[in-house]
Amino acid sequence: MNKAIEKTTQLKTIFHYLQNNVATATMVSEATRVPQKSVCRYKRDLELKGLLYEVEKKPCKVTGFSAWYLSANALLITKNNTDNGK
């Protein structure tokens, strides 16, 4: 597969997944089958474009380690911040 096409496909996959889900990079990787190192790289690209946000830091459901939960959905971010009294 062409690397440029693969990158675009993986980036879109991650972005679309995070529009409907709040998850850690590990959880995104497991759900989308995009390698975790790629998820982390695309995470940064999306953050710099203002399209992805760190919602809250808590234990990952997969690893059990403290990690940032991510979202690309402004409605989920607003709801979460309201629920936490922020």
Summary of the structure (lengths in Angstrom):
residues: 86
radius of gyration: 12.9
end to end distance: 44.4
largest distance: 46.3
contacts: 233
relative contact order: 0.17
helix: 57%
strand: 16%
